[in-house]
Each structure stands twice: as structure tokens, then as C-alpha cells.
Amino acid sequence: MKSLFHSIAQARGYPIGHGFRLWESIPPAIRDLPCFLDSLTGLWRYEYGEPIALSSGFMIGTPMFPDVETLFGVVGCASWRLSEPRFQEYTNRLIDKFKHEDTLTEFAPILRLPDNFQVTNEAAGSGPGNATIDWRIESPGEPPLMLEVKNRVFDLVEGLEEIQQSQRDKSVPAPSHDHRKLFRSVTKKFGARNAADAIHCVWIRTGLMQEEDDLRAAFETLAPNCVHGVILGTWSDQAYVLAADAGTKKKLLHILRLRQSRNLIFRRDEPPMRLPQPSWPPSFRRPHGHLGCLT
């Protein structure tokens, strides 16, 4: 991993020694892991996480194999955006294998933000009592954005269970679950507030496409003015933004530098969409036949 951090920093034009300093800031339990080249995607990955548990046993998936370049970007962003004590606390939380992907995902909305945006982690004042939310984002000319980030995997597990239980001669069933679970614990974070004063939003990273009408219905059951928008997002700038009104939606797309996309949703009354091939970072792609291992 050390040599990969050095190469990434060099490819991005960072000063000499930047990659080593970032690598050194990561706890040894992670920074000393061996890395391998994923021949399907051309990405360098490391093994850290727990497998997805199904009723029939274990299924190993990408939550166990994060990619090195994402880790580099997150740690670099965290070292700049967070105070030294909070940065130390954040990197220490990465050690928890069960929460490693969740902890990385916290920075998915932050990586693209311009330098002149003021970002506060674990911000208070958006809800009752001492409740805090993951991010308060202040951008020029816009109301503060209070953002809670969630990495939801339960629907992926439910979907995999449905696929396993379906007959081989049948098509894969459309994801079916209670969309209200996506907002579990969120309502405790936010109090009622006018979106002109502060925008309350939830960023959700989920392992399955969501049915659009069901998602909207679940969103509309939330207390009025407590949550003004929900974002289905990944690590890219493509996301699905659902908001209480068109003006709030436009502000969310602008503040978070996102492009509206339907790649993460579907409708039961429409033919299934074929997902486009992801655009991987070009700096560490290798021929698919190449195998390798680095530290």
C-alpha cells in the first residue's frame, strides 16, 4: 500500500512525500495490508472488512475489498477537512472491520466540494437535544446544508436472499423491501426547519437500485420540514436527488456538485435498465490479464 500511495500522489501531481505522509497517518492495521490487482476492474484493492452473511452461509463481496485509490482520496480529504483530534479519531474508526466501509462512505459527499466551502464534521444544532449530524456544509450564496450520511446494506442482503430463493428458470426478482428502513434513525437527527434557513438532507449509499415510487412514498411519510431531501449516491458525481420542491433539488445538485441520474432507481412499470459500465480512475488501470500484489 505504501508504494501505491506514493504512485497515486505522483500521478496526481502532489508534492514529494505527500503519499508517504498520508500512508503513515493510517493505522498500521490497514496501512501494512498487502494489496492486489482486481483483474475485472483494473483497480488495486486491499482486503479489509467482513463478508455479507446470508442464511445459507457467507457471500464474499466488494465490502471486503475496498479500492486503494478511494482510501487515498478519503484520507487525504479527511486530513485537510478535519482538525487533528478529529482526524485521529476518524482514522482510528477505520480499524473496525464491521464499520470500515461505513466510515469511508462518510466522505463520499465531501470529496468533490470546492476549497472555499466551509465544512464542519459532527455538527450540532439541526435537531433536538445534543443530536449531531455528519456534516454542515456552508457554500457561498446558499443556505447551510445539514447532511447525514448512511451506508445501507440490509436491502442488498435481502435482495441476495431473494435471488437465492428464486428458481433457476425464473428471472431475478426486482428488489422488494420496506423503503422506510432507509430513513431509520434519521428523524431523530433533524428538527422542523424552513429549507430557506437550512437544508436538511440524507445521503444514502445502498447496494441495490430503489423503486422510485416506493422511495418517494417513504420520503413523504417523514415529518414535514424535518428532511427536505434525500440523495442516493455513490463515489461518482452521478446521483438521484429527491427533494420536497424543485428549488431545493436544484440547490442540492449545485452544492454537492452532482448530476441527476436514474442509474440508482427503477420503476416496476418500466423495462429494467441496464447499468452503464463504471468509469474507473485511469491512473491505476492495468491490462485485465495482469496479476500483481503490492504492499
Rosetta blueprint (number, residue, H / E / L):
1 M L
2 K H
3 S H
4 L H
5 F H
6 H H
7 S H
8 I H
9 A H
10 Q H
11 A H
12 R L
13 G L
14 Y L
15 P L
16 I L
17 G L
18 H H
19 G H
20 F H
21 R H
22 L H
23 W H
24 E H
25 S H
26 I L
27 P L
28 P H
29 A H
30 I H
31 R H
32 D L
33 L L
34 P L
35 C E
36 F E
37 L E
38 D E
39 S L
40 L L
41 T L
42 G L
43 L E
44 W E
45 R E
46 Y E
47 E L
48 Y L
49 G L
50 E L
51 P L
52 I E
53 A E
54 L E
55 S L
56 S L
57 G E
58 F E
59 M E
60 I L
61 G L
62 T H
63 P H
64 M H
65 F L
66 P L
67 D E
68 V H
69 E H
70 T H
71 L H
72 F H
73 G H
74 V H
75 V H
76 G H
77 C H
78 A H
79 S H
80 W H
81 R H
82 L L
83 S L
84 E H
85 P H
86 R H
87 F H
88 Q H
89 E H
90 Y H
91 T H
92 N H
93 R H
94 L L
95 I L
96 D L
97 K L
98 F L
99 K L
100 H H
101 E H
102 D H
103 T H
104 L H
105 T H
106 E L
107 F L
108 A L
109 P L
110 I L
111 L L
112 R L
113 L L
114 P L
115 D L
116 N L
117 F L
118 Q E
119 V E
120 T E
121 N E
122 E E
123 A E
124 A E
125 G L
126 S L
127 G L
128 P L
129 G L
130 N L
131 A L
132 T E
133 I E
134 D E
135 W E
136 R E
137 I E
138 E E
139 S L
140 P L
141 G L
142 E L
143 P L
144 P L
145 L E
146 M E
147 L E
148 E E
149 V E
150 K E
151 N E
152 R E
153 V L
154 F H
155 D H
156 L H
157 V H
158 E H
159 G H
160 L H
161 E H
162 E H
163 I H
164 Q H
165 Q H
166 S L
167 Q L
168 R L
169 D L
170 K L
171 S L
172 V L
173 P L
174 A L
175 P L
176 S L
177 H L
178 D L
179 H H
180 R H
181 K H
182 L H
183 F H
184 R L
185 S L
186 V L
187 T L
188 K L
189 K L
190 F L
191 G L
192 A L
193 R L
194 N L
195 A L
196 A L
197 D L
198 A L
199 I E
200 H E
201 C E
202 V E
203 W E
204 I E
205 R E
206 T E
207 G L
208 L L
209 M L
210 Q E
211 E E
212 E H
213 D H
214 D H
215 L H
216 R H
217 A H
218 A H
219 F H
220 E H
221 T L
222 L L
223 A L
224 P L
225 N L
226 C L
227 V L
228 H L
229 G E
230 V E
231 I E
232 L E
233 G L
234 T L
235 W L
236 S L
237 D L
238 Q E
239 A E
240 Y E
241 V E
242 L E
243 A E
244 A L
245 D L
246 A H
247 G H
248 T H
249 K H
250 K H
251 K H
252 L H
253 L H
254 H H
255 I H
256 L L
257 R L
258 L L
259 R E
260 Q E
261 S L
262 R L
263 N L
264 L L
265 I E
266 F E
267 R L
268 R L
269 D L
270 E L
271 P L
272 P L
273 M L
274 R L
275 L L
276 P L
277 Q L
278 P L
279 S L
280 W L
281 P L
282 P H
283 S H
284 F H
285 R L
286 R L
287 P L
288 H L
289 G L
290 H L
291 L L
292 G L
293 C E
294 L E
295 T L
